[in-house]
Amino acid sequence: MEALAAPDAGLLSAALAPLELTRAEFDEVRALAYRVFGLNLHEGKEGLVRSRLAKRLRSLGLRSFSAYLAHVRDDASGDELRQLVDVLTTNKTSFFREERHFAFLRERVLPGLAGRGGPIRLWSAGCSTGEEPASLGMELLRSLPAADRRDVRILATDISTRVLARAREGIYEGEAVAGVEPELVRACFERLPGPGVHYRLGDAVRRLTRFARLNLMDQWPMRGPFDVIFCRNVMIYFDRPTQERLVSRFWDVLAPGGYMFVGHSESMSPLRHRFTYVAPAVYLKAGGGAGVGGGA
């Protein structure tokens, strides 16, 4: 048997050396992210950009950020741009995250929707791996009589194809489901066989939800109106002018009397908007009672 050749020390050290991100390269990444996705990579984010994109470079076998940016420019499909924004954004989420929002939904919003006829529409804008729309679905099934037999729909969108694939699959580790109330776990999840603890979201919840990829900076194909919009921990990535444009667009597709939920770290008080504040990180489009939702 031949002895394995020792690795070339120069190649090995080059592969392990930290990648350098020049100011010009950082500015090009910033400009791309802002122009296409509205992401605001402000000063001081150089370290984050370098560390997160370095993993993408290594997976592609590229040795410099200049080579990576050339790859992005040459990719006519736009796939690499989507990969870029995917690695630069954080997809942290959990079931019933910021639980006070779901209590408000259960106690203040859904009773009004339950008492009226017609369709009910909710939008989870920035749904990540699906825990938020799943939580909305569980709350609807628990609080709305015969929700699974009414015209009730949740639109769940995200810019990342990777997290949308996981959301559509609807399979979660036991640790992720551990914080869900036991009665909801029994009613809305199926324990899967095999090694480890995994649960699949049940069909009753999944039937309520439609997933779609959407860049919030693009034209929106859906008409609305929506009775409830959750866009939480998304606008933190945008600058103030972009936030104001986005909030205005949410207003346009929200039904009169509908509710807008943002993240608790995303107060809309510094922004110009037409919403009425009703609770922490909850805003009302005044007028029209409990909403007059229609097609999405």
C-alpha positions in Angstrom: 0.0 0.0 0.0 1.4 3.4 -0.9 1.9 5.9 1.8 -0.4 8.9 1.7 1.3 12.1 0.6 1.7 14.7 3.3 -0.5 17.7 2.7 1.2 20.7 1.2 1.9 23.0 4.2 1.4 26.2 2.0 -1.9 25.0 0.7 -3.1 24.0 4.2 -2.1 27.3 5.8 -3.8 29.2 3.0 -7.0 27.2 3.4 -7.0 27.9 7.2 -6.0 31.5 7.0 -8.8 34.0 7.9 -10.3 35.5 4.8 -9.8 39.3 4.5 -12.8 41.5 3.6 -11.7 44.8 2.2 -13.7 48.0 2.6 -14.5 48.0 -1.1 -15.8 44.4 -0.9 -17.9 45.2 2.2 -19.4 48.3 0.5 -20.3 46.1 -2.5 -22.0 43.5 -0.3 -23.8 46.4 1.5 -25.0 47.9 -1.7 -26.2 44.6 -3.1 -28.1 43.7 0.1 -29.8 47.1 0.3 -30.7 47.4 -3.4 -32.2 43.9 -3.8 -33.5 43.1 -0.3 -33.6 46.3 1.7 -31.1 45.0 4.2 -29.3 47.8 6.1 -25.8 46.5 6.8 -24.6 49.6 8.6 -21.1 50.5 9.8 -19.7 48.0 12.3 -21.2 44.9 10.6 -18.0 44.1 8.7 -17.1 41.3 11.2 -20.6 39.7 10.9 -20.5 39.9 7.1 -17.0 38.4 6.9 -17.7 35.5 9.3 -21.0 34.5 7.8 -20.0 34.8 4.1 -16.7 33.0 4.8 -18.7 29.8 5.3 -20.4 30.3 2.0 -17.0 30.9 0.3 -15.6 27.7 1.7 -18.6 25.7 0.6 -18.1 27.0 -3.0 -14.3 26.4 -2.9 -13.5 30.1 -3.3 -10.5 31.7 -1.7 -11.4 35.4 -1.7 -14.4 37.7 -1.3 -13.5 39.3 -4.7 -13.9 35.8 -6.3 -17.2 35.4 -4.4 -18.6 38.8 -5.6 -17.6 37.9 -9.1 -19.5 34.7 -8.7 -22.6 36.6 -7.5 -22.4 39.0 -10.4 -22.0 36.1 -12.9 -25.0 34.2 -11.6 -27.8 35.1 -13.9 -30.3 33.0 -12.0 -30.0 35.1 -8.8 -29.6 31.9 -6.7 -26.4 33.1 -5.1 -28.0 36.5 -4.2 -30.6 34.5 -2.3 -28.0 32.5 -0.6 -26.2 35.7 0.3 -29.2 37.2 2.1 -29.9 33.8 3.7 -26.6 33.7 5.5 -26.7 37.3 6.5 -30.0 37.2 8.2 -30.9 35.3 11.4 -33.8 32.8 11.4 -34.3 32.6 15.2 -37.9 31.6 16.1 -39.9 29.4 18.3 -43.5 28.3 18.9 -45.6 31.1 20.5 -42.7 33.4 20.6 -43.6 36.7 22.4 -46.6 34.9 24.0 -48.4 38.1 24.9 -49.2 38.6 21.2 -50.9 35.3 21.1 -52.9 36.1 24.3 -54.0 39.4 22.6 -55.0 37.5 19.5 -56.9 35.0 21.6 -58.6 37.5 23.9 -59.1 40.6 21.7 -59.0 39.7 18.0 -60.4 36.2 17.4 -63.7 36.7 19.3 -64.6 39.4 16.9 -63.6 37.4 13.9 -65.5 34.4 15.2 -68.7 36.3 15.4 -68.8 37.5 11.8 -69.2 35.6 8.6 -67.0 35.5 5.6 -63.3 34.6 5.1 -60.6 35.2 7.6 -57.1 35.9 6.5 -53.8 36.1 8.4 -50.3 36.7 7.1 -47.0 35.7 8.7 -44.5 37.9 6.9 -41.1 36.4 7.7 -42.3 33.0 8.8 -38.8 31.4 9.0 -39.0 27.7 9.7 -42.7 27.8 10.3 -43.1 28.0 14.1 -45.0 31.3 13.8 -47.7 30.3 11.3 -48.0 27.0 13.1 -48.6 28.8 16.3 -51.2 31.0 14.6 -52.9 27.8 13.2 -53.0 26.2 16.6 -54.5 29.3 18.1 -57.1 29.5 15.4 -58.1 25.8 15.9 -58.3 26.3 19.7 -60.2 29.6 19.6 -62.4 29.6 16.5 -65.3 27.1 16.4 -64.9 24.8 13.5 -62.0 26.8 12.1 -60.9 23.9 10.0 -64.3 23.9 8.2 -64.5 27.7 7.7 -62.8 29.8 5.0 -59.7 30.5 7.2 -56.3 30.8 5.7 -52.8 31.8 6.8 -50.3 33.1 4.3 -46.7 32.3 5.4 -43.9 34.0 3.5 -40.2 34.3 3.7 -37.3 35.3 1.5 -35.3 32.2 2.3 -36.0 29.1 0.2 -34.0 27.0 2.8 -36.2 27.9 5.8 -39.4 27.6 3.7 -38.5 24.0 2.8 -38.2 23.2 6.5 -41.5 25.0 7.2 -43.3 23.1 4.5 -41.9 19.8 5.9 -43.3 20.7 9.3 -41.0 18.4 11.3 -39.5 19.7 14.6 -37.2 18.3 17.2 -38.6 17.5 20.6 -36.7 20.4 22.2 -38.5 22.9 19.9 -41.9 21.5 20.8 -41.2 21.3 24.6 -42.5 24.8 25.3 -45.9 24.1 23.6 -48.8 23.4 26.0 -49.2 19.6 26.3 -52.9 19.6 25.2 -51.8 21.4 22.0 -49.0 19.0 21.4 -51.5 16.1 21.7 -54.0 17.8 19.4 -51.7 19.3 16.8 -48.6 17.1 16.5 -47.7 13.5 15.7 -44.7 11.9 17.4 -42.5 10.3 14.8 -40.9 6.9 15.2 -37.2 6.4 15.0 -34.1 7.6 16.9 -34.4 10.9 18.7 -37.5 12.8 19.5 -39.3 14.4 16.5 -42.8 15.7 15.9 -44.7 16.4 12.7 -47.2 19.2 12.6 -50.7 17.7 12.1 -52.7 18.0 9.0 -55.4 20.2 10.6 -52.9 23.0 11.1 -51.1 22.4 7.9 -54.3 22.7 5.8 -54.8 26.2 7.1 -51.4 27.5 5.8 -50.0 28.3 2.3 -46.3 28.9 2.1 -44.7 31.2 -0.6 -41.3 32.8 -1.1 -41.5 36.6 -1.0 -39.0 39.4 -1.0 -40.8 42.2 0.8 -39.1 44.7 -1.4 -40.7 43.3 -4.5 -44.2 43.7 -5.8 -46.7 41.6 -3.7 -48.9 39.3 -5.8 -51.6 38.9 -3.1 -54.4 41.4 -2.9 -55.6 41.0 0.7 -57.2 42.3 2.7 -55.8 40.6 5.7 -57.4 40.7 9.1 -54.1 40.1 10.9 -50.5 40.6 9.9 -47.5 39.4 11.9 -44.3 40.9 10.8 -42.1 40.4 13.8 -38.3 40.8 14.1 -38.0 41.5 10.4 -37.9 45.3 10.1 -34.8 45.4 12.4 -32.9 44.6 9.2 -34.2 47.8 7.4 -33.4 51.5 7.7 -36.1 54.0 8.7 -37.2 55.0 5.1 -37.5 51.3 4.1 -39.5 50.6 7.3 -41.9 53.4 6.6 -42.5 52.3 3.1 -43.1 48.7 4.3 -45.5 49.8 7.0 -47.4 51.9 4.5 -47.7 48.8 2.2 -48.9 46.7 5.1 -51.6 49.3 5.8 -52.8 49.0 2.2 -53.4 45.3 2.4 -54.8 45.2 5.9 -58.6 45.2 6.4 -60.2 48.1 8.2 -60.3 47.1 11.8 -57.3 44.7 11.2 -54.3 44.3 13.5 -50.6 44.6 12.8 -48.1 42.8 15.1 -44.4 43.7 15.1 -41.5 42.5 17.3 -41.3 43.9 20.8 -37.9 45.5 19.9 -39.5 47.1 16.8 -41.6 50.0 18.1 -43.3 51.9 15.3 -43.4 55.2 17.3 -40.3 56.7 15.5 -42.0 56.0 12.1 -44.5 58.0 10.2 -47.6 55.7 9.9 -51.4 55.7 10.1 -51.8 52.9 12.6 -53.3 53.3 16.1 -51.3 51.9 19.0 -53.3 49.5 21.1 -50.8 47.4 23.1 -47.0 46.8 23.1 -46.0 46.0 19.5 -49.7 45.8 18.4 -51.3 48.3 16.1 -54.8 48.8 14.7 -56.0 50.0 11.3 -58.9 51.9 12.8 -62.4 51.6 11.3 -64.5 48.7 10.2 -65.1 46.8 13.4 -63.3 43.4 13.6 -62.0 43.3 10.0 -63.5 42.4 6.7 -61.1 39.9 5.3 -61.3 38.6 1.7 -59.2 36.7 -0.7 -55.4 36.6 -0.5 
